[in-house]
């Protein structure tokens, strides 16, 4: 009987020894808040993969993925309520174009190239910027947005002032085009362009990056809070190393990565969109690294070229070249 008791006690001691390090490890995980720019989509897949496969935990991190507040992910990050957030080079320009810029830095490019452009009904001549003449365009009324359209049209000898602008309150671009709510709309091809293909809506599409290299800016990017980067650079590097592993996995296993994105979505927005998620993931997985040396890398010449373009066209009061980004926290840097 005593032998049995000692055997049981030995097993209990062994189990306790095995469990104790896990408990201590859980308590010592560094909490990180990561704020999305929108509801979960395939731009974000690598983060959900890193969460699902335990890459963050292996790096000593407890990452909480949250939805953006009404005033946006960038302001949440700048205020220190999130260590990391998703934004884009064009939209973050306003936070840098101040006498006292907001304390955020882009630390990784999620996609290597600007995959946005104009989607229009096929057969109506909007196969290039010139085709927008005398057509209806749904706009967010952003100065940078409209300046890009004007720039592209003028490069092709077209008159931007002939475009009829209407408010963009569209949630399903292919459906809006099919219903003739608008003739053209700005989209990100990896989601809305792919959705048009799946929906059977015959569309024409042209992208900004192919018209002018200075418009091949970085969208989206991962921002980090500057005070956090200064105080805890090693944690920032650990987060980005784990995130890079997540995106690399998504490149190599798009279907499985898409399943992890859907499973990790707490908003429920992807539950009935599996076909679109799978198709989008297949397309966008080729864009995470593309022709870059590694995921996350931002080419200084391209980054600065876009901000120089903004200043040249009086879209920023300061020359933002050299501001707002760093490759120093990426793996291998």
ABEGO torsion letter per residue (X at the ends): XAAAAAAAAAAAAAAAAAAAAAAAAAAABBBBBBBBABBBBAAAAAAAAAAAAGAAAAAGBBBBBBBBBAAEAAAAAAAGABABBBBBAAAAAAAABBABBBBBBBABBABABBABBBBBBBGAGBABAAAABGBBBBBAGBAAAAAAAAAAAAAAGBBAAABBBBBBABABAAAAAAAGABABBBBBAAAAAAAAAAAGBBBBBBBAAAABAAABBBOBBBBBBAAAAAABAAAAAAAAAAAAAAAAAAAABAAAAAAAAAAABAAGAAAAAAAAAAAAAAAAAAAAAEABABBGBBBAAAAAAAAAAAAAAGABABBABGBGBBAAABBGX
